[in-house]
Amino acid sequence: MKNSLETKLGLFVVVTIIAAVVIIEKLGSGSVFSHGYQVSARFDTVQDLKVGDSVKMAGVEIGRVEDILLTNDAVSVIMKLRKGADVKTDSKATVKFAGFMGQNYVGIDFGSPNAPRAEAGTILQTVEQPDMSAIMTKLDDAAAGIKRMGDAFSGDKIDNILGPLTDILKQNSGPITATIANMKNISGQIAAGQGTVGKMIYDDALYASALTTVSNLQNTAASAQDVLTSAKLVMSSVNAGKGTLGKLLTDDALYNQTASSMTNLNQILQKVNQGNGTIGKLVNDQEFYKNAKLSMQKLDKAADGLEDTGPLSVIGTMLNAFGL
């Protein structure tokens, strides 16, 4: 009886251990999501992600990594999600770090609210995270650079750099002191309103003059604006055919009359050039020109003769001409 009880107790312990191992194995392999669906994502690197690692959305576990495969220069991560996981077709997957001890997981964001739900076989978009190893390498390089910089500025080298500068300051202490005193004096005069700069800062008369100038400029601009407004009104009136200039520019009858007058004038000038009419003959008849020239010459001679003859002779000549 005792042996039988011990045997049963031993068998119970063995069965319990086997059941516990099976349950742990099932949980580790993600079989708890056996009624869910598979999705996948392709990464350039998965940062030590392992099969069985969690798949989370907003920090809540919604699945497990089921398999990791190398395909076409990329890493394909196959994930088993639970049935009720609301993953969208535009959701993005990212390999994230839960700590610095190598605990990685796949994080999936919510995606767009109006996007359709992902189905079995959907390939999600991915977002690559920085490589922690590369980051640590860069930090190590930066630390080494800082160390080298500190070594470069050791006490001996600082003395070599600052030594000549100290000597220059000692040799020119007098001029430097005088320069500082002059700058102090100049700043005091400016603060007291003395000199051109001081008056520009503190003199109210200069401010008033500048304000008056600005006001005059504003008035000039306003006057110019009024002139432009008046010019616009005049041009509007001209374009509307108002006034003498407007009628000259827009009245078709006046244009026709002007054109007719120009035609008549052109015809008259053509006749004159052709020698027609009195004016044409005066302009173009050479014989008439010669006679007129001859007459002017005779008249000129007669005038010269009258100048040579005395007044009484001129009167006698005139009386003889009239038969007196």
Sequence and secondary structure as in RCSB ss.txt:
>XXXX:A:sequence
MKNSLETKLGLFVVVTIIAAVVIIEKLGSGSVFSHGYQVSARFDTVQDLKVGDSVKMAGVEIGRVEDILLTNDAV
SVIMKLRKGADVKTDSKATVKFAGFMGQNYVGIDFGSPNAPRAEAGTILQTVEQPDMSAIMTKLDDAAAGIKRMG
DAFSGDKIDNILGPLTDILKQNSGPITATIANMKNISGQIAAGQGTVGKMIYDDALYASALTTVSNLQNTAASAQ
DVLTSAKLVMSSVNAGKGTLGKLLTDDALYNQTASSMTNLNQILQKVNQGNGTIGKLVNDQEFYKNAKLSMQKLD
KAADGLEDTGPLSVIGTMLNAFGL
>XXXX:A:secstr
 HHHHHHHHHHHHHHHHHHHHHHHHHHHHTGGGTTSEEEEEEES  TT  TT EEEETTEEEEEEEEEEEETTEE
EEEEEE TT   BTT EEEEEES TTS EEEEE    TTS B  TT EEEE     HHHHHHHHHHHHHHHHHHH
HHT HHHHHHHHHHHHHHHHHTHHHHHHHHHHHHHHHHHHHTT HHHHHHHH HHHHHHHHHHHHHHHHHHHHHH
HHHHHHHHHHHHHHTT HHHHHHHH HHHHHHHHHHHHHHHHHHHHHHHT HHHHHHHH HHHHHHHHHHHHHHH
HHHHHHHHS HHHHHHHHHHHTT 
